[in-house]
């Protein structure tokens, strides 16, 4: 069994936990969880308190424990992929302008080039899928020095904050309990991140990404 509350986090611990949460959200938006991930989620031990974030984690863990991978594979396709499009279209361009492959994607690609982040050659999906943006955030968090990484705040506020909470709120309304709980958790997490990173963005210090990394954008998550 795994607990999210079994240590007193240091600055580095907190940063690592945030990166892990971004990667988990991205993975669950990208594809249905396999047996191992679903078992891990179902076995999470969350501190019994009344904080909204803890309650959302508890709900996701319960939903995972009562789900099976095959059903979630079908649900993921219906909710987030679809034959034409899913119930939720998790792309920045869609939420900004109601169209895919639009101006927000152009701006995002420019900023990714500045950060030295490149889409993986084998991926054909647009980089503005929320799962890909979560992966970028994890990379930025992990690349931060002991000082504040302003690139992290700037990227989030420019490319995620304007629409991600709405996207996850839409996911929270789907009929599958697991994905509804994922939407509620994601909506609350992004709200907390927005509050945190607005404050970070006001600070003067910054650190730049130096190394170029490869961004694996979602496969099979197009409309």
C-alpha positions as CSV (number, residue, x, y, z in Angstrom):
1,X,0.0,0.0,0.0
2,X,1.2,3.5,-0.8
3,X,0.6,6.6,1.2
4,X,0.8,10.2,0.0
5,X,1.2,11.5,3.5
6,X,3.9,9.4,5.1
7,X,6.6,12.0,5.2
8,X,7.2,15.6,5.9
9,X,8.1,17.1,2.5
10,X,11.1,19.2,1.9
11,X,11.3,21.7,-1.0
12,X,12.7,19.0,-3.2
13,X,10.1,16.4,-2.0
14,X,7.3,18.8,-2.8
15,X,8.7,19.5,-6.2
16,X,9.1,15.8,-7.0
17,X,5.6,15.1,-5.8
18,X,4.2,17.9,-8.0
19,X,6.1,16.5,-11.0
20,X,4.7,13.0,-10.2
21,X,1.1,14.3,-10.1
22,X,1.5,16.1,-13.4
23,X,2.9,12.9,-14.9
24,X,0.1,10.8,-13.4
25,X,-2.6,13.2,-14.7
26,X,-1.0,13.2,-18.1
27,X,-0.8,9.4,-18.2
28,X,-4.4,9.0,-17.3
29,X,-5.5,11.5,-19.9
30,X,-3.4,9.8,-22.5
31,X,-4.6,6.3,-22.0
32,X,-6.6,4.1,-19.8
33,X,-4.7,2.7,-16.8
34,X,-3.3,-0.8,-17.1
35,X,-3.8,-3.4,-14.3
36,X,-0.7,-2.4,-12.4
37,X,-1.5,1.3,-12.4
38,X,-5.2,0.7,-11.6
39,X,-4.1,-1.6,-8.6
40,X,-1.7,1.1,-7.4
41,X,-4.4,3.8,-7.6
42,X,-6.9,1.6,-5.8
43,X,-4.3,0.9,-3.0
44,X,-3.5,4.5,-2.3
45,X,-3.7,5.4,1.4
46,X,-4.8,9.0,1.7
47,X,-4.8,10.9,4.9
48,X,-8.3,11.0,6.3
49,X,-8.9,14.8,6.5
50,X,-11.5,17.2,5.0
51,X,-9.2,19.1,2.7
52,X,-10.6,19.1,-0.9
53,X,-7.5,17.7,-2.4
54,X,-7.4,14.7,0.0
55,X,-11.1,14.1,-0.6
56,X,-10.5,14.1,-4.4
57,X,-7.6,11.6,-4.0
58,X,-9.8,9.4,-1.8
59,X,-12.6,9.4,-4.4
60,X,-10.2,8.5,-7.2
61,X,-8.8,5.7,-5.2
62,X,-12.2,4.3,-4.5
63,X,-13.2,4.6,-8.1
64,X,-10.0,2.8,-9.2
65,X,-10.7,0.0,-6.7
66,X,-14.1,-0.5,-8.2
67,X,-13.1,-0.4,-11.9
68,X,-11.5,-2.8,-14.3
69,X,-9.1,-2.1,-17.1
70,X,-11.2,-3.3,-20.0
71,X,-14.1,-1.1,-19.0
72,X,-11.8,1.9,-18.5
73,X,-10.3,1.3,-22.0
74,X,-13.7,1.7,-23.5
75,X,-14.6,4.6,-21.3
76,X,-11.3,6.4,-22.2
77,X,-12.0,6.1,-25.9
78,X,-15.5,7.4,-25.5
79,X,-14.7,10.2,-23.2
80,X,-11.3,11.5,-24.5
81,X,-10.8,10.1,-28.0
82,X,-13.9,9.1,-29.9
83,X,-14.5,8.1,-33.5
84,X,-14.8,11.8,-34.5
85,X,-14.1,13.3,-31.1
86,X,-14.7,12.3,-27.5
87,X,-17.0,13.8,-24.9
88,X,-14.1,16.0,-23.9
89,X,-11.5,17.4,-26.4
90,X,-8.4,18.0,-24.3
91,X,-6.6,20.4,-26.6
92,X,-5.8,24.0,-25.8
93,X,-6.8,25.1,-29.4
94,X,-10.2,23.6,-28.9
95,X,-10.9,25.4,-25.6
96,X,-9.4,28.7,-26.8
97,X,-10.9,28.9,-30.2
98,X,-13.2,25.9,-30.7
99,X,-11.0,24.4,-33.4
100,X,-8.0,22.0,-33.4
101,X,-4.5,23.0,-34.7
102,X,-5.2,26.7,-34.2
103,X,-3.2,29.7,-33.0
104,X,-2.6,28.5,-29.4
105,X,-0.7,25.6,-30.9
106,X,1.5,27.9,-32.9
107,X,2.3,30.0,-29.8
108,X,3.0,26.8,-27.8
109,X,5.4,25.4,-30.4
110,X,7.3,28.7,-30.4
111,X,7.6,28.6,-26.6
112,X,8.6,24.9,-26.7
113,X,11.4,25.7,-29.1
114,X,12.6,28.5,-26.8
115,X,12.7,26.0,-23.9
116,X,14.6,23.4,-26.0
117,X,11.7,20.9,-25.8
118,X,11.0,18.9,-29.0
119,X,8.1,16.6,-29.8
120,X,9.1,12.9,-30.2
121,X,9.6,12.0,-33.8
122,X,7.2,9.1,-33.6
123,X,4.3,11.2,-32.4
124,X,1.8,12.7,-34.8
125,X,-0.5,14.4,-32.3
126,X,-0.5,18.1,-31.6
127,X,1.5,19.3,-28.6
128,X,-1.4,21.2,-27.1
129,X,-3.0,18.0,-25.7
130,X,-3.3,18.5,-22.0
131,X,-1.4,15.2,-21.4
132,X,1.6,16.6,-23.3
133,X,1.4,19.9,-21.4
134,X,1.4,18.0,-18.1
135,X,4.6,16.3,-19.2
136,X,6.2,19.7,-20.0
137,X,5.3,20.9,-16.6
138,X,6.9,17.8,-15.0
139,X,10.1,18.5,-17.0
140,X,10.2,22.1,-16.0
141,X,9.6,21.3,-12.3
142,X,12.4,18.7,-12.4
143,X,14.8,21.0,-14.2
144,X,14.4,23.8,-11.6
145,X,17.3,24.7,-9.4
146,X,17.0,25.6,-5.8
147,X,15.9,29.0,-6.9
148,X,12.5,29.8,-8.4
149,X,12.1,28.6,-11.9
150,X,10.1,31.3,-13.6
151,X,9.8,29.3,-16.8
152,X,7.6,26.9,-15.0
153,X,5.2,29.7,-13.9
154,X,5.2,31.4,-17.3
155,X,4.5,28.2,-19.2
156,X,1.6,27.2,-16.9
157,X,0.0,30.6,-16.9
158,X,0.3,31.0,-20.6
159,X,-0.6,27.5,-21.9
160,X,-2.5,25.7,-19.1
161,X,-4.2,28.1,-16.7
162,X,-6.6,29.7,-19.2
163,X,-8.4,26.4,-20.1
164,X,-7.3,23.3,-18.2
165,X,-9.7,23.8,-15.3
166,X,-12.6,24.0,-17.7
167,X,-11.4,20.9,-19.5
168,X,-11.2,18.9,-16.3
169,X,-14.6,20.3,-15.2
170,X,-16.1,18.9,-18.4
171,X,-14.4,15.5,-17.7
172,X,-15.9,15.6,-14.2
173,X,-19.4,15.5,-15.8
174,X,-18.9,12.2,-17.7
175,X,-20.8,9.1,-16.6
176,X,-17.8,6.9,-15.7
177,X,-17.0,7.3,-12.0
178,X,-13.3,6.9,-12.5
179,X,-13.0,9.6,-15.1
180,X,-15.4,11.9,-13.3
181,X,-13.2,11.6,-10.2
182,X,-10.1,12.2,-12.4
183,X,-11.7,15.4,-13.7
184,X,-12.6,16.6,-10.2
185,X,-9.1,15.9,-9.0
186,X,-7.5,17.6,-12.0
187,X,-9.7,20.6,-11.7
188,X,-8.8,21.1,-8.1
189,X,-5.1,20.5,-8.7
190,X,-4.8,22.9,-11.5
191,X,-6.6,25.6,-9.4
192,X,-4.0,25.1,-6.6
193,X,-1.2,25.3,-9.2
194,X,-2.6,28.5,-10.6
195,X,-2.6,30.1,-7.2
196,X,0.9,28.9,-6.5
197,X,2.3,29.9,-9.9
198,X,0.7,33.3,-10.0
199,X,2.8,34.1,-6.9
200,X,5.9,32.5,-8.4
201,X,5.5,34.6,-11.5
202,X,5.7,37.7,-9.5
203,X,9.2,36.9,-8.2
204,X,12.2,38.2,-10.0
205,X,14.5,35.2,-10.0
206,X,14.4,32.7,-12.8
207,X,16.3,29.8,-14.2
208,X,16.4,28.6,-17.8
209,X,16.2,25.1,-19.2
210,X,19.6,24.2,-20.6
211,X,19.3,20.7,-21.9
212,X,17.1,19.8,-24.8
213,X,14.6,17.0,-24.0
214,X,12.2,14.9,-26.0
215,X,8.5,15.5,-25.4
216,X,6.3,12.4,-25.9
217,X,2.9,13.8,-26.9
218,X,-0.2,11.7,-26.7
219,X,-0.6,8.9,-29.2
220,X,-4.1,7.8,-30.2
221,X,-5.7,10.9,-28.5
222,X,-6.6,12.8,-31.6
223,X,-10.1,13.8,-32.5
